[in-house]
Amino acid sequence: MYNNIQHDRWIVITTVAPPTPDVQYLAKIPGWKVVVIGDKKTPSNWSNANCIFLSFDHQQHLRYDTSKWIPMDSYSRKNIGYLFAIEHGAKIIYETDDDNKPVGQMANFIYGPVTAGLMYNGSHLFNPYRHFGQPTFWPRGYPLEHVTEKAAPNYNLHVWRSPLIQQGLVNGDPDMDAVFRLTRKKKHSILNVTFDVMAPNVILPKGSFAPFNAQNTLFLYDAFWALMIPVTVTFRVCDIWRAYWAQRLLWEIGGNLGFVAPSAFQKRNSHSYIKDAYEETDLYFKAEKLILYLLQWSCPEYNSLFDCALLLSDNMAENGFWGPEDVDLSKSWLSDLTKAGYQEPKRKSLSLSSFVKYVRQPDLFHLSTFNTSEKPLSVQYSALNEQPDKNNVTERRIYSAWNVVAKMSKMCPETNFRIPEFAHTGNYTQLDNILLVIVFNHPYYENVEMLETLYSLHFPQRLYCGPDFEAFQVQTAHLDNAPSFIQATVHKGSFSYKCATAAMYMQYHVSGYLIIGDDTLLNSWLMINTAFPKDKLWINKPHMNPLLRNEPYECCLLESTYSISALTKSLAELKSYDREYKEYRGFIKANSGHLDGFYKAWSDIVFVPASYVKRFLFLMNIFSKYQLFHELAYPTAFYGIEKAENIFNPPGTYLWGKDRSNVTMLFNSSELFLHPVKLANIRNDHERMHFYCETVFPLILL
């Protein structure tokens, strides 16, 4: 009946209800085919466009050995849908339920072979809900012994193999156990949880576990074997036990689990949480035991991946984690995979370089220019801080505003402050999707507290960057919330753009990146009250210099190895990319009249909209490779990817000489920035502190 249907992207669901609105939505997503697995209770006339419905009776004629182990009224019936999709050409499988609605057509998932981003660098347990901004929540299947632990938010940033299994976070009523619902949720209320939608994705390394469920989950081809849902444990346990079984086996092929930013919404009907608690008994009392067992489990080197999978299934049965029927199910499942034409992945620990060397020019950020020989960067990441049970966005923002007012009052006990009116209105959302990157040329991280007071109200997303990861952690340990930080070799500011590129490789889900120096005073309230263009590149007005000329350069700096020599080497490499070099040279010629040249501009405040990130990164990775000075790299890149009339020069003042000690007199509240404004020892400077208390802080609260 369906022998001629071949498709490379399949959505698999099971249902006992007529087509729900969420199923109808799934069926309309371009490029995907839906297979719906019925049970005895499913209406026999179930039908919906772009969906293949496999009734209970039809399933018995598919000749899958797996079917004989799956009872009626079982969630494990999904296994038949997985096999059907694989037999009919699947290269990617997305699984969900009939009450989940993906958003953004599943664009948050990673489909290519490699990805830049964060890999967790912590303990053997990872709580994805904490990473995405809900630090007091935990997913179903997370060991209860650890729910109150606050793991260090440490990560590594680099280019990795894309995670073979990816769990998307779900807003609304996400998957949490009955213990949470019985103790934290009102009986008849509907949860409306919101995770941090701007947060970057995260990958788990070998040695770290996290539960993932069968909702909003993507499997790449090499992980199709991991789709098997066991049959001998309860409905509330089956997909979690599968998750832990699969994660351990992923390590045998150099694979990983990843979590991506919220990409679906779920609305659950109220039901008996006591019944859920009964069905979740194994999760409460065996999850930690299972994880510790998997950490010490090993598979003989001579075994294939499928041999290891059967061995682990058998070992889990011997240790009472599931029943012997799941060992039989595993045998039939792996046999059916082979019959369906699935290619068993080879067992090996694949290195990063083995993936990158075959990737000349993928669409993701021009990875061919990324210096993969460098060590991963150390990152401390804290999601948008969301207070417990404050799931309403407006409530959280008011709470944040009060926190800022409290900090100001502590610094300025003689000044009266009040919560800003905009915290109660829609205006507060204008900068929520812009990442503020604050660059330190030197590790003066004692100034972070003042910077948090200055900018946290208007910029919920903040990232600090500079040298010496340990110094940052030590000097900010007293703060209530750990700020996000990424270590970068900025060489006293000469390569400050490394902070910008690192932030972009973290893959925040934002619309733009605003990069400022730690000594740039940004009048952030103007970005709310003034129509600055957020779809254009920003940089101070530059001047252009032809690259080849005989007269001396105006500044000795241009004769350093970080300038003309670095630019010449950069352009030589750029020429090897025909299309990119032609585009770059076209913009340089149109903007300057010269075929080869460079721009020079002060670059202590720049803005890069997300739409420019790929082209910007391509050039900046080359400039970084040859260590081009940042005040040449930024403007040359900007004017090499866009016409001058489309580049915004933000209004502001640069101070020189004696003017630098006269900040309070030269401050102009109608300009966007003032630079430099040194914060060191500011609390011991009565005049400067009075300026912040009586002038700057009140403006922030307008």
C-alpha positions in Angstrom: 0.0 0.0 0.0 2.8 2.4 0.9 5.7 0.7 -0.9 6.3 3.6 -3.3 6.5 6.3 -0.6 10.0 7.5 0.0 10.8 10.6 2.1 14.0 11.7 3.9 12.3 13.6 6.8 9.7 11.9 8.9 7.6 12.9 12.0 6.4 10.0 14.1 3.5 10.2 16.6 1.1 7.8 18.2 -2.5 8.7 19.1 -5.8 7.3 20.3 -7.7 10.5 19.4 -9.0 12.0 16.1 -6.6 14.4 14.4 -5.8 17.2 17.0 -5.0 20.8 16.0 -1.4 20.0 16.8 -1.3 17.0 14.5 -2.9 19.1 11.8 -0.2 21.7 12.3 2.5 19.0 12.0 1.1 17.8 8.8 1.5 21.2 7.2 5.2 21.7 8.0 7.0 21.9 4.6 9.5 19.1 3.8 8.2 16.6 6.3 6.0 13.5 6.2 4.0 12.3 9.2 3.4 8.7 10.1 0.7 8.2 12.8 0.6 4.9 14.8 -2.8 3.9 15.9 -3.9 1.5 18.7 -7.1 -0.4 19.4 -8.7 2.8 20.8 -7.8 5.0 17.8 -10.8 5.8 15.5 -10.7 3.4 12.6 -11.5 6.2 10.2 -8.6 8.3 11.3 -7.4 10.5 8.4 -5.5 13.7 7.7 -3.7 15.2 4.7 0.1 14.5 4.5 -0.3 11.8 7.2 0.1 8.1 6.8 -2.1 6.3 9.3 -1.1 2.8 10.4 -4.0 1.2 12.1 -3.6 -1.5 14.7 -4.7 -4.1 12.1 -2.4 -2.7 9.4 0.6 -2.9 11.7 0.2 -6.7 12.0 0.9 -7.0 8.3 4.1 -5.0 8.2 6.3 -8.1 8.9 8.2 -6.4 11.7 9.4 -8.9 14.3 9.4 -6.0 16.8 5.6 -6.0 16.6 5.2 -9.3 18.5 6.7 -7.8 21.6 4.5 -4.7 21.8 1.3 -5.0 23.7 -1.9 -3.1 23.0 -2.4 0.3 24.7 1.4 0.8 24.8 3.4 3.9 24.1 6.1 1.6 22.7 3.9 1.1 19.7 5.8 4.1 18.4 8.6 1.6 17.5 6.6 0.5 14.5 6.4 4.0 13.3 10.1 4.5 13.6 10.7 1.3 11.5 8.2 2.4 8.9 9.9 5.8 8.5 13.4 4.1 8.3 12.2 1.6 5.7 10.7 4.5 3.6 13.8 6.6 3.3 14.2 8.5 6.6 17.5 10.4 7.1 16.1 12.5 10.0 13.3 11.5 12.4 11.4 13.9 14.6 9.2 12.4 17.3 6.6 14.1 19.3 3.0 13.7 20.7 -0.4 14.8 19.5 -0.6 17.6 22.1 2.8 19.2 21.2 3.1 22.1 18.7 6.5 22.9 17.3 7.2 26.5 16.6 9.4 28.1 13.9 9.1 24.9 11.8 11.8 23.2 13.9 14.5 25.7 12.8 16.3 25.5 16.2 17.5 22.0 15.5 20.9 21.3 14.0 20.8 19.4 10.7 24.4 19.7 9.4 27.3 17.4 10.2 29.1 19.9 12.5 28.1 22.8 14.6 29.8 25.6 16.6 28.6 26.0 20.2 28.8 25.1 23.8 29.7 21.7 25.3 28.9 21.2 29.0 32.0 20.9 31.2 30.7 19.7 34.5 29.6 16.7 36.5 28.0 13.5 35.4 24.5 15.1 35.6 23.2 18.0 33.6 19.9 19.8 34.2 18.8 21.3 30.9 16.0 23.3 32.6 18.6 25.2 34.6 20.6 26.0 31.4 17.5 27.4 29.8 16.6 29.7 32.7 14.6 27.7 35.2 17.1 26.8 37.9 14.5 25.4 40.3 12.8 23.1 37.8 13.9 19.6 36.7 12.8 17.3 33.8 11.1 14.0 34.4 13.7 11.3 35.1 16.2 13.6 36.7 17.5 12.0 39.9 15.7 13.5 42.8 18.8 13.3 44.9 20.3 16.1 42.8 17.4 18.5 42.1 18.7 21.1 44.7 22.3 20.9 43.6 23.7 24.0 41.8 26.2 22.7 39.3 29.0 25.0 38.1 27.8 26.6 34.8 31.0 25.8 32.9 31.2 25.0 29.2 33.7 24.7 26.3 33.2 26.6 23.1 34.4 25.1 19.8 33.3 23.4 16.7 31.8 19.9 17.4 30.2 17.0 15.7 26.4 17.8 15.6 24.6 16.0 18.4 23.0 12.8 17.0 20.0 13.2 19.3 18.5 16.6 20.1 15.9 17.4 22.6 14.1 20.7 22.1 12.8 22.5 25.2 9.0 22.9 25.5 7.3 26.0 26.8 3.9 26.0 28.4 3.5 22.8 30.5 6.8 21.0 30.0 7.7 17.5 31.0 8.1 17.4 34.8 7.5 14.6 37.2 4.6 14.2 39.7 6.8 15.2 42.6 7.2 18.7 41.1 3.5 18.9 40.2 2.2 17.8 43.6 4.5 20.2 45.5 4.8 23.2 43.2 1.6 23.4 41.1 -1.9 24.4 42.2 -4.3 21.5 41.7 -6.5 23.1 39.0 -4.0 25.6 37.5 -2.4 25.4 34.1 1.3 25.7 34.0 2.7 28.4 31.7 6.5 27.9 32.0 8.7 30.0 29.7 12.3 29.0 29.2 15.0 31.4 27.9 14.3 31.4 24.2 17.6 33.3 23.5 19.8 30.8 25.3 22.4 29.0 23.2 22.1 25.3 22.5 24.2 22.9 24.5 25.9 19.5 23.8 26.7 16.9 26.5 30.1 15.3 26.5 31.0 11.7 27.2 30.5 11.1 30.9 27.5 13.4 31.4 23.8 12.3 31.4 20.5 14.1 31.2 17.0 12.7 30.7 15.2 13.3 27.5 11.7 12.3 26.5 9.8 11.3 23.4 8.4 14.8 22.7 10.0 17.4 20.5 13.1 15.2 19.9 15.2 14.9 16.7 17.2 11.9 15.7 19.9 12.1 13.0 20.5 9.0 10.9 23.4 7.6 12.9 21.2 7.5 16.0 18.1 5.7 14.6 19.1 2.5 16.5 18.5 4.6 19.7 14.8 5.1 19.0 13.7 1.8 20.6 11.2 2.4 23.4 11.1 -0.6 26.0 8.0 -2.4 26.8 8.4 -3.8 30.4 8.5 -0.5 32.3 5.6 1.9 32.8 4.5 4.6 30.4 6.1 7.3 32.6 9.4 5.5 32.6 9.8 3.9 29.2 11.2 6.9 27.2 13.5 8.0 30.1 15.0 4.5 30.4 15.5 4.6 26.6 17.2 7.9 27.0 19.8 6.7 29.4 20.4 3.5 27.5 20.9 5.4 24.3 23.2 8.0 25.8 25.6 5.4 27.1 25.7 3.7 23.7 26.2 7.0 21.8 29.7 7.3 23.3 30.6 4.1 21.5 30.3 5.9 18.1 31.6 9.3 19.3 28.0 10.6 19.4 26.4 13.1 21.8 23.0 14.3 23.1 22.2 18.0 22.7 19.5 20.3 24.0 18.2 23.2 21.8 16.3 26.4 22.7 12.5 26.2 23.2 10.9 25.1 20.0 7.5 23.8 20.9 4.5 24.5 23.2 2.5 22.0 25.1 -0.9 22.4 26.9 -1.7 19.4 29.1 -5.0 18.4 30.4 -5.3 18.1 34.2 -5.1 14.5 35.3 -4.2 12.4 38.4 -0.7 13.2 39.5 -0.9 10.5 42.2 -1.3 8.0 39.4 1.7 9.5 37.6 3.7 9.3 40.8 2.9 5.6 41.1 4.0 5.0 37.5 7.2 7.1 38.1 8.4 5.0 41.1 11.4 3.7 39.2 12.5 7.2 38.2 12.5 8.3 41.9 14.4 5.3 43.3 16.4 3.9 40.4 17.5 6.8 38.1 20.6 7.6 40.1 21.5 3.9 40.4 21.0 3.4 36.6 23.3 6.4 35.8 26.0 5.2 38.1 25.8 1.7 36.6 26.0 3.1 33.1 29.1 5.2 34.0 31.0 2.1 34.9 29.6 -0.2 32.2 31.9 -1.1 29.3 31.6 -3.0 26.1 34.4 -5.3 24.7 36.4 -3.5 22.0 35.8 -6.3 19.4 32.0 -5.9 19.6 30.0 -4.0 17.0 27.6 -1.2 18.1 24.6 -3.6 17.8 26.5 -6.2 19.9 27.0 -3.5 22.5 23.4 -2.5 22.4 22.3 -6.1 23.0 24.8 -6.6 25.7 23.7 -3.4 27.5 20.0 -4.4 27.1 20.8 -7.8 28.7 22.9 -6.3 31.5 20.1 -3.8 32.4 17.7 -6.7 32.6 20.0 -8.7 34.8 20.3 -5.7 37.2 16.5 -5.2 37.3 16.2 -1.9 35.4 13.8 -3.5 32.9 12.5 -7.0 32.1 13.9 -9.9 29.9 11.2 -9.1 27.3 13.2 -5.9 26.5 16.2 -8.0 25.6 14.0 -9.9 23.2 12.6 -6.6 21.9 16.2 -5.3 21.4 17.1 -8.4 19.3 14.0 -8.0 17.1 14.5 -4.3 16.8 18.1 -4.5 15.6 17.2 -7.3 13.2 14.3 -5.2 11.8 16.6 -2.2 11.4 19.0 -4.3 9.3 16.1 -5.7 7.2 14.9 -2.1 6.6 18.2 -1.3 5.1 19.6 0.7 8.0 23.4 1.0 8.0 24.8 0.2 11.4 27.2 3.0 12.5 30.8 2.0 13.0 32.1 1.9 16.5 34.8 4.4 17.0 35.6 7.6 18.9 35.5 10.2 16.1 37.7 13.2 16.5 36.7 16.8 15.7 39.2 17.1 12.9 37.8 14.0 11.1 34.6 15.9 10.6 35.9 19.4 9.9 38.5 18.4 7.3 35.7 17.2 5.0 33.7 20.4 5.4 35.0 23.0 3.0 32.1 25.4 3.0 29.0 24.4 5.0 26.3 27.0 5.3 26.9 27.3 9.1 29.2 30.3 9.7 31.8 29.4 7.0 33.4 26.8 9.3 36.2 26.4 6.8 37.7 29.6 8.2 37.3 28.6 11.8 40.6 27.8 13.4 39.9 24.3 14.7 43.5 23.9 15.9 42.9 26.3 18.8 41.8 24.8 22.1 38.2 25.2 23.1 37.4 28.4 24.9 36.3 28.4 28.5 32.8 29.7 29.1 30.6 30.4 32.1 27.0 30.6 31.0 24.0 31.7 33.0 20.6 31.9 31.3 18.2 34.8 31.6 17.6 34.7 35.3 14.0 33.7 36.0 12.9 33.7 39.6 11.0 30.6 40.9 7.3 30.6 40.0 7.5 33.9 38.1 6.6 32.5 34.7 4.9 35.7 33.5 7.3 37.8 31.5 6.0 41.1 32.9 6.3 39.8 36.5 9.9 38.7 35.9 10.8 42.1 34.4 9.3 44.0 37.3 11.2 41.7 39.7 14.4 42.4 37.7 13.7 46.2 37.9 13.3 46.1 41.6 16.6 44.2 41.9 18.3 47.0 39.9 16.8 49.6 42.1 18.0 47.8 45.1 21.5 47.7 43.8 21.4 51.4 43.0 20.1 52.2 46.5 22.9 50.2 48.0 25.5 52.1 46.1 23.8 55.4 46.6 22.1 55.4 50.1 21.4 59.1 49.9 19.5 59.0 46.6 15.9 58.0 46.2 15.0 55.7 43.3 11.8 54.1 42.0 10.9 51.3 39.7 10.7 52.5 36.1 7.3 52.9 34.5 8.4 51.1 31.3 8.8 47.8 33.4 4.9 47.7 33.4 4.6 48.3 29.6 5.5 46.7 26.4 8.5 49.0 25.9 10.7 46.8 28.1 10.9 44.1 25.4 12.7 46.2 22.8 16.2 45.1 23.7 15.4 41.6 25.0 16.6 39.9 21.9 19.9 41.8 21.6 23.0 40.3 23.3 25.2 42.9 25.0 28.9 41.8 24.9 31.1 43.7 27.3 34.8 43.4 26.4 37.6 43.7 29.0 41.1 44.4 27.7 42.5 43.6 31.1 41.0 41.4 33.9 39.5 44.3 36.0 36.5 42.2 36.8 35.8 43.9 40.1 33.9 46.4 37.8 31.3 43.8 36.7 29.0 44.7 39.6 28.8 48.3 38.5 28.3 47.2 34.8 25.5 44.8 35.9 23.8 47.7 37.6 24.2 49.9 34.5 23.0 47.5 31.9 21.0 44.5 33.4 17.7 46.4 33.3 17.7 47.1 29.6 19.7 44.1 28.4 18.5 40.8 29.9 21.1 39.1 27.7 24.7 40.0 28.7 28.0 38.3 28.1 31.3 39.4 29.6 34.5 38.6 27.7 38.2 38.9 28.4 41.4 37.2 29.6 41.8 34.9 32.7 38.7 32.8 33.3 39.6 32.0 36.9 40.1 35.7 37.7 36.6 36.4 36.5 35.1 33.7 38.6 37.0 34.8 41.7 36.1 38.5 41.4 32.4 37.9 40.6 31.8 35.1 43.1 30.1 37.5 45.6 27.4 38.4 43.1 23.9 36.9 43.5 23.8 35.5 40.0 26.8 34.2 38.1 27.2 36.4 35.0 28.0 34.8 31.7 31.6 35.0 30.6 33.8 33.8 27.8 37.6 33.7 27.9 39.3 35.2 24.9 42.9 36.2 24.1 42.3 39.9 23.3 45.9 40.9 23.7 45.3 44.1 25.7 42.4 45.0 23.3 44.3 44.5 20.0 42.0 41.6 19.1 38.8 42.5 21.0 36.8 41.2 18.0 37.5 37.7 19.3 34.9 38.4 21.9 32.3 39.2 19.2 33.1 36.2 17.1 33.1 33.9 20.2 29.7 35.2 21.2 28.3 34.5 17.7 29.7 31.0 17.7 27.9 30.4 21.0 24.7 30.8 18.9 22.5 32.8 21.1 19.1 33.0 19.5 19.1 36.8 19.2 18.5 39.4 16.5 21.8 41.3 17.1 25.1 41.7 18.9 26.0 45.0 20.6 29.7 44.9 21.5 31.2 47.6 23.8 34.4 48.0 25.8 34.1 47.8 29.6 35.2 51.5 29.7 32.5 52.6 27.3 29.6 54.3 29.1 26.5 53.3 27.1 23.4 55.5 27.5 21.2 52.4 27.2 17.9 54.1 27.8 18.3 55.9 24.5 18.1 52.6 22.7 14.5 52.3 24.0 13.5 55.9 23.6 15.2 56.7 20.3 14.8 54.9 16.9 18.3 53.7 16.4 18.3 51.3 13.4 18.7 47.7 14.7 18.8 46.2 11.2 22.1 48.0 10.3 25.8 47.6 11.2 27.0 50.2 13.6 30.5 51.6 13.9 32.2 55.0 14.4 32.7 56.9 11.2 36.0 55.6 9.7 38.4 56.9 7.1 39.7 54.8 4.3 43.4 54.2 3.4 44.6 52.7 0.1 46.6 49.6 0.8 49.4 50.3 -1.7 51.0 53.7 -1.5 54.4 55.2 -1.0 53.9 58.0 1.6 54.3 57.1 5.3 51.4 56.0 7.3 49.8 58.4 9.7 50.3 56.3 12.8 53.2 54.0 13.8 50.6 51.5 14.7 49.9 50.8 11.0 53.5 49.7 10.6 53.1 46.9 13.2 52.7 43.2 12.5 49.0 43.6 13.5 48.1 46.0 10.7 49.4 46.2 7.1 51.3 42.9 7.2 48.3 41.1 8.7 45.9 42.6 6.2 48.1 41.6 3.3 48.2 38.0 4.5 44.4 38.1 5.1 43.6 39.3 1.6 45.9 36.7 0.1 43.8 33.9 1.8 40.6 35.7 1.0 41.4 35.5 -2.7 41.2 31.7 -2.4 37.4 32.0 -1.8 36.3 33.3 -5.3 32.7 34.3 -4.5 33.5 35.9 -1.1 36.5 37.8 -2.4 34.6 39.1 -5.3 31.8 40.3 -3.0 34.3 41.9 -0.6 36.2 43.6 -3.3 33.0 44.9 -4.9 31.9 46.6 -1.6 35.4 48.0 -0.9 35.5 49.5 -4.5 32.0 50.9 -4.2 32.6 52.4 -0.8 36.1 53.8 -1.3 37.0 53.9 -5.0 40.0 51.6 -4.3 40.3 48.0 -5.2 42.5 47.1 -2.2 42.5 49.1 1.0 41.6 49.1 4.6 39.4 51.2 6.9 40.4 52.5 10.2 37.9 53.5 13.0 37.5 53.5 16.7 35.7 50.3 17.6 34.7 50.6 21.2 31.0 50.3 20.3 29.8 48.2 17.3 26.6 46.4 16.5 26.1 43.4 14.2 22.5 42.4 13.3 22.0 38.6 13.0 21.4 38.9 9.3 25.1 39.9 8.8 26.6 37.3 11.1 27.7 34.7 8.5 29.5 37.2 6.3 31.0 39.0 9.2 32.3 35.8 10.8 33.8 34.7 7.5 36.0 37.9 7.2 36.7 38.2 10.9 37.9 34.6 11.2 40.5 35.3 8.5 41.5 38.6 10.1 41.8 36.8 13.4 44.0 34.1 11.9 46.6 36.8 10.9 46.0 38.9 14.0 44.8 42.1 12.4 44.4 45.0 14.8 40.8 45.4 15.9 40.4 49.1 14.8 41.2 48.0 11.3 39.5 44.6 11.3 36.0 45.8 12.4 35.6 48.7 9.9 37.3 46.8 7.0 34.9 43.9 7.6 31.9 46.1 7.8 32.7 48.1 4.7 33.6 44.9 2.9 30.1 43.4 3.4 27.8 46.4 3.1 27.4 49.7 1.4 28.5 52.8 3.4 25.0 54.4 3.2 23.6 51.3 5.0 26.1 51.5 7.9 25.1 53.6 11.0 27.6 55.8 12.8 26.3 56.0 16.4 26.4 59.4 18.0 29.0 59.6 20.8 32.1 61.2 22.1 35.7 59.9 22.4 37.8 61.6 25.1 41.4 62.5 24.7 44.1 63.9 26.9 42.9 66.0 29.9 39.3 65.5 28.8 39.4 61.9 30.1 39.5 63.2 33.7 36.5 65.5 33.0 33.8 62.9 32.4 31.1 64.4 34.6 31.3 67.8 32.7 31.5 66.3 29.2 28.7 63.7 29.6 25.9 64.3 27.1 22.7 62.4 27.8 21.5 62.8 24.2 24.5 60.9 22.8 24.6 57.1 22.8 28.1 56.7 24.4 31.1 58.2 26.0 34.5 56.6 25.9 36.7 56.0 27.8 35.0 56.1 31.3 37.2 54.2 33.7 35.3 52.4 36.6 38.3 51.4 38.7 38.1 52.6 42.3 34.9 54.6 41.4 33.5 54.1 44.9 36.4 56.0 46.3 35.9 58.9 43.9 33.1 61.0 45.6 32.6 63.2 42.6 32.3 60.4 40.1 30.1 58.3 42.4 27.8 61.3 42.8 27.6 61.7 39.1 26.4 58.1 38.7 23.9 58.4 41.7 22.4 61.7 40.7 22.7 61.6 36.9 23.2 58.2 35.3 21.1 55.9 37.5 18.0 58.1 37.3 18.3 58.2 33.5 18.4 54.4 33.4 15.1 54.4 35.3 13.3 56.8 33.0 
